[in-house]
């Protein structure tokens, strides 16, 4: 049974993943430094969790595209 992706994929900007992972790195650095008030750190942590969820959605979408491409070309005979 071949895995297929959800056809209703969310649109992502070309630099989406790079921008989000860069922000996550900044958030990690801020949290590790532990130099801000606890309330602010909690808000920053929440932002990181939201970004993490967005990145997972992005990766799921990209996985679906890879599956679609694989299915498309594995069903065709490629002549060299």
Secondary structure, DSSP 8 states (H G I E B T S, - for coil): ------SS-----TTHHHHHHHHHHHHHHHHHHT-S-HHHHHHHHHHHHHHHHHHHHHHHHHHHHHHHHHHHHHSS----
